[in-house]
Amino acid sequence: MAIPLILAFVFGSVIGSFLNVVSLRLHSGKGVDGRSMCMSCGKTLTWLELFPIVSFLAQRGRCSGCKSRISWQYPLVEAVTGLLFMAIFLEYMPASLTGAGPLFIYLITACLLVVIMAYDWKHKIIPDAFVYTFDALALLGVFVGGSGFLHAPHLWTLLAGPILALPFAALWLFSKGTWMGLGDAKLVLGLGWLLGMNGGANAVILAFWIGAAVSVLWMLFTYRRFKARLEIPFGPYLILGLYLVLLLHVQALDLRLLASLF
């Protein structure tokens, strides 16, 4: 079992290297099919400089040409994608190809969410093309059972996305985008479809808790440089909450238990 998991990590980190290119070149006017190069001096990178994670460590985080620092985004995205692929294979590897539908959906959505996370963290905006694709795949997953065949979903599973996204859309509308971006509502829409009502609510709660804790720590450690208007991207925390629920089964509350009390 160890060898397939290692291969899944290696494959995921290679995919993560490509996702880095996508997130960094998105809306820059550059295509994703050009040769990789140093962002500072423009030096074309050799194949030895393109090994995920390993090349960054071997070069000590600096360009071999101009010696400028290479962003930590590169190894982090590669490592995160590798770990996600490994965890998804461990959790959802089917016994046969007929049940591989959910696995492929989770792998593709992982790629989309990694790009969303990296782009939102850097630019404070969630790109529509990726979040809409994520929503479409999450909705498709509602109709794909564990066997990989289409089935009629439960009504509450279909409603989970819109119900969870509605408060975020309302916050965006009433604050005119100052409290919450509309992209977060679009992301929660797919999150609800992917996890269902109970799982989606837990992911949102965990995202708020983790986001609040990180924000407080950030302000404490940077209080001398703290700006009155601090923009904190919420998308990465929503994605973190999603995977805490999906892969680690973390549960902050049980809506089904609460419903049984009334």
Secondary structure, DSSP 4 states (H G I P E B T S, - for coil): -HHHHHHHHHHHHHHHHHHHHHHHHTTTT--SSSPPB-TTT-PBPPGGG-STTHHHHHTTTB-TTT-PBPPTHHHHHHHHHHHHHHHHHHHH--SSGGG-HHHHHHHHHHHHHHHHHHHHHHHS---HHHHHHHHHHHHHHHTB-TTSSB-PPPHHHHHHHHHHHHHHHHHHHHHTTSSS-HHHHHHHHHHHHHHHHHHHHHHHHHHHHHHHHHHHHHHHHTTTS--SS-----HHHHHHHHHHHHTT---S--HHHHHHT-
